[in-house]
Amino acid sequence: MGIITLMWIFGGFSLAFGGDIGGVIGNIGDYFALNNINFLPDGTQVTTIPFALFFAYQMMFCVITVPLISGAFAERLNMKGYIGLLIFWTLLVYIPVAHWVWGLGFLSKLGFADFAGGAVIHTTAGFSALAAIYALGKRKIKNTSMAPNNLMIATVGTGLLWFGWFGFNAGSALAADNVAVHAFLTTNTTAAVAMVSWMLVDVLIAKKPTVVGAATGGILGLVAITPAAGYVPLWSCFIIGAVVSPLAFFMTSFVKHKIGYDDALDAFGCHGAGGIWGAIATGLFAQKSINPKVAHSGLVFGDMHLFIAQLISIGITIAIAVVGTIVCAKIVSLFAPLRV
Protein backbone atom coordinates (compact mmCIF):
# COMPACT_ATOMS: atom_id res chain seq x y z
CA MET A 1 0.00 0.00 0.00
CA GLY A 2 2.84 2.37 0.77
CA ILE A 3 4.91 1.79 -2.35
CA ILE A 4 2.02 1.45 -4.82
CA THR A 5 0.30 4.58 -3.51
CA LEU A 6 3.43 6.63 -4.26
CA MET A 7 3.97 4.91 -7.62
CA TRP A 8 0.33 5.56 -8.53
CA ILE A 9 0.66 9.26 -7.71
CA PHE A 10 3.99 9.73 -9.46
CA GLY A 11 3.24 8.32 -12.89
CA GLY A 12 1.42 5.02 -12.41
CA PHE A 13 -2.11 6.32 -12.87
CA SER A 14 -1.02 8.54 -15.74
CA LEU A 15 0.65 5.64 -17.58
CA ALA A 16 -2.47 3.51 -17.12
CA PHE A 17 -5.18 6.11 -17.79
CA GLY A 18 -3.48 9.07 -19.42
CA GLY A 19 -3.99 9.94 -23.07
CA ASP A 20 -3.44 6.85 -25.21
CA ILE A 21 -0.08 6.57 -27.01
CA GLY A 22 -0.27 4.03 -29.82
CA GLY A 23 -2.70 1.80 -27.95
CA VAL A 24 0.18 0.69 -25.71
CA ILE A 25 0.60 3.13 -22.81
CA GLY A 26 -0.79 6.36 -21.39
CA ASN A 27 0.82 9.80 -21.39
CA ILE A 28 2.85 10.10 -18.16
CA GLY A 29 2.44 13.86 -18.06
CA ASP A 30 -1.36 13.94 -17.96
CA TYR A 31 -1.83 13.11 -14.26
CA PHE A 32 1.73 13.02 -12.86
CA ALA A 33 1.96 14.08 -9.19
CA LEU A 34 -1.85 14.49 -8.97
CA ASN A 35 -1.89 16.93 -11.89
CA ASN A 36 -5.47 17.30 -13.19
CA ILE A 37 -6.82 14.97 -10.47
CA ASN A 38 -9.81 17.08 -9.48
CA PHE A 39 -13.05 16.40 -7.62
CA LEU A 40 -15.38 17.08 -10.53
CA PRO A 41 -17.16 14.45 -12.63
CA ASP A 42 -14.95 14.81 -15.68
CA GLY A 43 -11.94 13.09 -17.23
CA THR A 44 -11.76 10.48 -19.96
CA GLN A 45 -12.86 7.42 -18.00
CA VAL A 46 -15.75 8.59 -15.84
CA THR A 47 -18.62 11.05 -16.10
CA THR A 48 -20.75 10.69 -12.97
CA ILE A 49 -18.35 10.41 -10.03
CA PRO A 50 -15.47 12.67 -8.91
CA PHE A 51 -12.39 11.97 -11.01
CA ALA A 52 -10.33 11.80 -7.80
CA LEU A 53 -12.54 8.91 -6.69
CA PHE A 54 -11.80 7.08 -9.95
CA PHE A 55 -8.10 7.69 -9.29
CA ALA A 56 -8.36 6.20 -5.80
CA TYR A 57 -10.56 3.30 -6.89
CA GLN A 58 -8.12 2.24 -9.61
CA MET A 59 -5.28 2.58 -7.10
CA MET A 60 -7.01 -0.10 -5.01
CA PHE A 61 -6.90 -2.51 -7.95
CA CYS A 62 -3.20 -1.85 -8.47
CA VAL A 63 -2.46 -2.29 -4.75
CA ILE A 64 -4.09 -5.72 -4.52
CA THR A 65 -2.56 -7.51 -7.49
CA VAL A 66 1.02 -8.25 -6.38
CA PRO A 67 -0.23 -9.60 -3.01
CA LEU A 68 -2.28 -12.12 -5.01
CA ILE A 69 0.94 -13.32 -6.67
CA SER A 70 2.84 -13.45 -3.38
CA GLY A 71 0.86 -16.43 -2.10
CA ALA A 72 2.49 -18.63 -4.73
CA PHE A 73 6.08 -18.09 -3.63
CA ALA A 74 5.52 -17.83 0.12
CA GLU A 75 8.58 -18.88 2.20
CA ARG A 76 11.05 -18.32 -0.67
CA LEU A 77 11.32 -14.67 -1.71
CA ASN A 78 13.08 -12.30 0.70
CA MET A 79 11.92 -8.76 1.50
CA LYS A 80 14.39 -7.00 -0.80
CA GLY A 81 13.41 -9.28 -3.66
CA TYR A 82 9.72 -8.78 -2.93
CA ILE A 83 9.98 -4.98 -2.97
CA GLY A 84 11.95 -5.10 -6.21
CA LEU A 85 9.45 -7.45 -7.84
CA LEU A 86 6.58 -5.29 -6.60
CA ILE A 87 8.01 -2.18 -8.27
CA PHE A 88 9.16 -3.66 -11.57
CA TRP A 89 6.15 -5.96 -12.05
CA THR A 90 3.73 -3.10 -11.48
CA LEU A 91 5.56 -0.99 -14.06
CA LEU A 92 6.15 -3.67 -16.70
CA VAL A 93 3.04 -5.86 -16.38
CA TYR A 94 0.14 -4.40 -14.40
CA ILE A 95 0.14 -0.81 -15.67
CA PRO A 96 0.46 -1.71 -19.39
CA VAL A 97 -2.31 -4.35 -19.17
CA ALA A 98 -4.55 -1.94 -17.25
CA HIS A 99 -4.07 0.60 -20.05
CA TRP A 100 -4.70 -1.97 -22.79
CA VAL A 101 -7.99 -3.05 -21.20
CA TRP A 102 -9.35 -0.04 -19.28
CA GLY A 103 -7.29 2.91 -20.50
CA LEU A 104 -8.59 2.83 -24.08
CA GLY A 105 -5.61 0.76 -25.25
CA PHE A 106 -5.52 -1.79 -28.06
CA LEU A 107 -7.37 -4.61 -26.23
CA SER A 108 -10.32 -2.34 -25.50
CA LYS A 109 -10.36 -1.35 -29.17
CA LEU A 110 -10.37 -5.07 -30.03
CA GLY A 111 -13.60 -5.34 -28.06
CA PHE A 112 -12.26 -7.18 -25.00
CA ALA A 113 -14.67 -7.02 -22.03
CA ASP A 114 -13.32 -7.13 -18.46
CA PHE A 115 -15.79 -5.60 -16.04
CA ALA A 116 -13.74 -5.64 -12.83
CA GLY A 117 -10.35 -7.22 -13.50
CA GLY A 118 -10.55 -10.88 -14.53
CA ALA A 119 -7.65 -10.37 -16.93
CA VAL A 120 -6.07 -7.19 -15.56
CA ILE A 121 -5.84 -8.64 -12.05
CA HIS A 122 -6.54 -12.38 -11.77
CA THR A 123 -5.09 -13.71 -15.03
CA THR A 124 -1.97 -11.56 -14.77
CA ALA A 125 -1.53 -12.52 -11.10
CA GLY A 126 -2.16 -16.23 -11.70
CA PHE A 127 0.27 -16.65 -14.57
CA SER A 128 2.82 -14.30 -13.04
CA ALA A 129 2.64 -16.52 -9.96
CA LEU A 130 3.46 -19.57 -12.09
CA ALA A 131 6.38 -17.79 -13.74
CA ALA A 132 7.69 -16.58 -10.36
CA ILE A 133 7.55 -20.11 -8.99
CA TYR A 134 9.82 -21.36 -11.75
CA ALA A 135 12.13 -18.34 -11.40
CA LEU A 136 12.55 -18.98 -7.67
CA GLY A 137 12.41 -22.78 -7.50
CA LYS A 138 10.76 -25.02 -4.92
CA ARG A 139 10.88 -24.71 -1.16
CA LYS A 140 13.36 -26.93 0.67
CA ILE A 141 10.76 -28.69 2.79
CA LYS A 142 10.48 -32.46 3.16
CA ASN A 143 8.01 -34.69 5.01
CA THR A 144 6.18 -31.72 6.51
CA SER A 145 2.45 -31.19 6.48
CA MET A 146 1.33 -28.30 4.27
CA ALA A 147 -2.14 -28.13 5.86
CA PRO A 148 -3.29 -24.63 6.91
CA ASN A 149 -2.51 -23.97 10.56
CA ASN A 150 -5.35 -21.59 11.53
CA LEU A 151 -8.79 -22.23 10.08
CA MET A 152 -10.35 -19.41 12.10
CA ILE A 153 -8.10 -16.76 10.53
CA ALA A 154 -8.64 -18.30 7.09
CA THR A 155 -12.40 -18.16 7.59
CA VAL A 156 -12.34 -14.55 8.79
CA GLY A 157 -10.18 -13.65 5.80
CA THR A 158 -12.66 -15.29 3.45
CA GLY A 159 -15.50 -13.29 4.97
CA LEU A 160 -13.57 -10.03 4.60
CA LEU A 161 -12.80 -10.87 0.97
CA TRP A 162 -16.39 -11.81 0.15
CA PHE A 163 -17.67 -8.56 1.64
CA GLY A 164 -14.94 -6.46 0.04
CA TRP A 165 -15.60 -8.04 -3.34
CA PHE A 166 -18.97 -6.28 -3.51
CA GLY A 167 -17.01 -3.03 -3.71
CA PHE A 168 -14.58 -4.63 -6.15
CA ASN A 169 -17.29 -5.77 -8.59
CA ALA A 170 -20.36 -3.64 -7.95
CA GLY A 171 -18.11 -0.61 -7.61
CA SER A 172 -16.83 -1.16 -11.12
CA ALA A 173 -20.13 0.20 -12.43
CA LEU A 174 -18.70 3.58 -11.27
CA ALA A 175 -22.23 4.53 -10.20
CA ALA A 176 -25.01 3.52 -7.82
CA ASP A 177 -27.25 2.27 -10.60
CA ASN A 178 -28.88 -0.83 -12.08
CA VAL A 179 -25.55 -2.16 -13.39
CA ALA A 180 -24.03 -1.90 -9.90
CA VAL A 181 -26.98 -3.79 -8.38
CA HIS A 182 -26.74 -6.39 -11.15
CA ALA A 183 -23.01 -6.86 -10.48
CA PHE A 184 -23.70 -7.13 -6.75
CA LEU A 185 -26.20 -9.96 -7.29
CA THR A 186 -24.10 -11.85 -9.85
CA THR A 187 -21.12 -11.62 -7.50
CA ASN A 188 -22.93 -13.07 -4.49
CA THR A 189 -24.78 -15.72 -6.49
CA THR A 190 -21.69 -17.05 -8.26
CA ALA A 191 -19.69 -17.15 -5.02
CA ALA A 192 -22.49 -19.11 -3.32
CA VAL A 193 -22.78 -21.60 -6.18
CA ALA A 194 -19.00 -22.10 -6.37
CA MET A 195 -18.78 -22.62 -2.60
CA VAL A 196 -21.43 -25.34 -2.67
CA SER A 197 -19.91 -26.79 -5.84
CA TRP A 198 -16.50 -27.22 -4.16
CA MET A 199 -18.13 -28.79 -1.10
CA LEU A 200 -19.87 -31.32 -3.36
CA VAL A 201 -16.56 -32.14 -5.05
CA ASP A 202 -15.00 -32.59 -1.60
CA VAL A 203 -17.77 -35.02 -0.65
CA LEU A 204 -17.39 -36.97 -3.90
CA ILE A 205 -13.58 -37.18 -3.73
CA ALA A 206 -12.73 -37.11 -0.01
CA LYS A 207 -16.13 -38.21 1.38
CA LYS A 208 -16.53 -35.07 3.51
CA PRO A 209 -16.73 -31.27 3.10
CA THR A 210 -13.95 -29.11 4.57
CA VAL A 211 -13.72 -25.54 5.86
CA VAL A 212 -10.78 -24.77 3.59
CA GLY A 213 -12.64 -26.24 0.61
CA ALA A 214 -15.74 -24.16 1.26
CA ALA A 215 -13.65 -21.00 1.63
CA THR A 216 -11.69 -21.80 -1.53
CA GLY A 217 -14.88 -22.40 -3.50
CA GLY A 218 -16.34 -19.08 -2.39
CA ILE A 219 -13.22 -17.19 -3.46
CA LEU A 220 -13.16 -19.02 -6.78
CA GLY A 221 -16.71 -17.90 -7.50
CA LEU A 222 -15.69 -14.32 -6.80
CA VAL A 223 -12.67 -14.64 -9.11
CA ALA A 224 -14.68 -16.18 -11.95
CA ILE A 225 -17.49 -13.62 -11.92
CA THR A 226 -15.16 -10.61 -11.70
CA PRO A 227 -14.75 -10.03 -15.47
CA ALA A 228 -18.40 -10.85 -16.16
CA ALA A 229 -20.26 -9.34 -13.20
CA GLY A 230 -21.82 -6.35 -14.97
CA TYR A 231 -22.37 -8.08 -18.31
CA VAL A 232 -23.97 -11.52 -17.85
CA PRO A 233 -27.53 -12.59 -16.90
CA LEU A 234 -28.16 -13.94 -13.41
CA TRP A 235 -28.98 -17.45 -14.65
CA SER A 236 -25.47 -17.78 -16.08
CA CYS A 237 -24.03 -17.43 -12.56
CA PHE A 238 -25.12 -20.99 -11.81
CA ILE A 239 -23.05 -22.27 -14.75
CA ILE A 240 -20.04 -20.04 -14.03
CA GLY A 241 -19.97 -20.98 -10.35
CA ALA A 242 -20.64 -24.68 -10.91
CA VAL A 243 -17.79 -25.00 -13.43
CA VAL A 244 -15.03 -22.99 -11.73
CA SER A 245 -14.72 -25.14 -8.59
CA PRO A 246 -14.22 -28.53 -10.30
CA LEU A 247 -11.84 -26.81 -12.74
CA ALA A 248 -9.69 -25.36 -9.95
CA PHE A 249 -9.94 -28.57 -7.93
CA PHE A 250 -8.48 -30.41 -10.93
CA MET A 251 -5.72 -27.81 -11.29
CA THR A 252 -4.75 -27.81 -7.62
CA SER A 253 -5.21 -31.52 -6.85
CA PHE A 254 -4.03 -33.16 -10.08
CA VAL A 255 -2.17 -30.82 -12.47
CA LYS A 256 -0.10 -29.21 -9.70
CA HIS A 257 1.18 -32.56 -8.45
CA LYS A 258 1.54 -34.02 -11.94
CA ILE A 259 3.76 -31.17 -13.13
CA GLY A 260 5.38 -30.63 -9.73
CA TYR A 261 5.38 -26.85 -9.33
CA ASP A 262 5.41 -25.54 -5.75
CA ASP A 263 2.50 -23.09 -5.54
CA ALA A 264 2.18 -22.50 -1.80
CA LEU A 265 -1.34 -21.04 -1.76
CA ASP A 266 -2.52 -22.18 -5.22
CA ALA A 267 -2.43 -18.69 -6.70
CA PHE A 268 -2.07 -20.12 -10.20
CA GLY A 269 -4.62 -22.89 -9.77
CA CYS A 270 -7.25 -20.51 -8.39
CA HIS A 271 -6.63 -17.03 -9.81
CA GLY A 272 -5.11 -18.19 -13.09
CA ALA A 273 -7.69 -20.85 -13.90
CA GLY A 274 -10.59 -18.89 -12.39
CA GLY A 275 -9.65 -15.68 -14.20
CA ILE A 276 -9.42 -17.42 -17.57
CA TRP A 277 -12.73 -19.20 -17.10
CA GLY A 278 -14.38 -15.91 -16.10
CA ALA A 279 -13.07 -14.15 -19.21
CA ILE A 280 -14.26 -17.01 -21.43
CA ALA A 281 -17.64 -17.04 -19.67
CA THR A 282 -17.93 -13.32 -20.43
CA GLY A 283 -17.48 -14.16 -24.10
CA LEU A 284 -20.19 -16.80 -23.79
CA PHE A 285 -22.88 -15.08 -21.73
CA ALA A 286 -22.50 -11.27 -21.98
CA GLN A 287 -25.60 -9.36 -23.11
CA LYS A 288 -25.73 -5.85 -24.53
CA SER A 289 -29.22 -5.47 -23.04
CA ILE A 290 -27.70 -5.76 -19.55
CA ASN A 291 -24.86 -3.35 -20.19
CA PRO A 292 -24.58 -1.47 -23.50
CA LYS A 293 -20.88 -0.79 -22.77
CA VAL A 294 -20.06 -4.32 -23.94
CA ALA A 295 -19.46 -4.18 -27.70
CA HIS A 296 -21.18 -7.48 -28.57
CA SER A 297 -23.35 -10.10 -26.90
CA GLY A 298 -21.78 -13.48 -26.19
CA LEU A 299 -21.52 -16.66 -28.19
CA VAL A 300 -24.59 -18.18 -26.51
CA PHE A 301 -26.66 -15.40 -28.10
CA GLY A 302 -25.30 -16.05 -31.59
CA ASP A 303 -22.44 -13.52 -31.87
CA MET A 304 -18.82 -14.71 -32.14
CA HIS A 305 -17.09 -11.29 -32.04
CA LEU A 306 -16.81 -10.97 -28.26
CA PHE A 307 -15.86 -14.62 -27.74
CA ILE A 308 -12.98 -14.36 -30.23
CA ALA A 309 -11.85 -11.04 -28.71
CA GLN A 310 -11.81 -12.68 -25.27
CA LEU A 311 -9.66 -15.60 -26.44
CA ILE A 312 -7.14 -13.36 -28.22
CA SER A 313 -6.91 -10.98 -25.26
CA ILE A 314 -6.47 -13.83 -22.76
CA GLY A 315 -3.57 -15.16 -24.80
CA ILE A 316 -1.89 -11.76 -24.94
CA THR A 317 -2.41 -11.23 -21.20
CA ILE A 318 -0.88 -14.61 -20.37
CA ALA A 319 2.13 -13.89 -22.58
CA ILE A 320 2.89 -10.49 -21.03
CA ALA A 321 2.39 -11.88 -17.51
CA VAL A 322 4.77 -14.81 -17.96
CA VAL A 323 7.48 -13.02 -19.95
CA GLY A 324 7.19 -9.83 -17.89
CA THR A 325 7.54 -11.68 -14.58
CA ILE A 326 10.63 -13.59 -15.72
CA VAL A 327 12.19 -10.33 -16.92
CA CYS A 328 11.34 -8.62 -13.60
CA ALA A 329 12.88 -11.49 -11.60
CA LYS A 330 16.07 -11.25 -13.68
CA ILE A 331 16.27 -7.49 -13.20
CA VAL A 332 15.75 -7.73 -9.44
CA SER A 333 18.31 -10.52 -9.11
CA LEU A 334 20.95 -8.10 -10.43
CA PHE A 335 20.49 -5.93 -7.33
CA ALA A 336 19.42 -8.33 -4.58
CA PRO A 337 19.34 -12.06 -3.90
CA LEU A 338 15.80 -13.32 -4.51
CA ARG A 339 15.71 -16.32 -2.19
CA VAL A 340 15.57 -16.27 1.56
Salt bridges, closest charged atoms under 4 A:
ASP20 OD1 - HIS99 NE2 2.65
ASP20 OD2 - LYS109 NZ 3.52
GLU75 OE1 - ARG139 NH1 2.74
ASP262 OD2 - ARG76 NH1 3.86
ASP262 OD1 - ARG139 NH2 2.78
ASP266 OD1 - LYS256 NZ 2.91
ASP303 OD2 - HIS296 ND1 3.23
ASP303 OD1 - HIS305 ND1 2.73
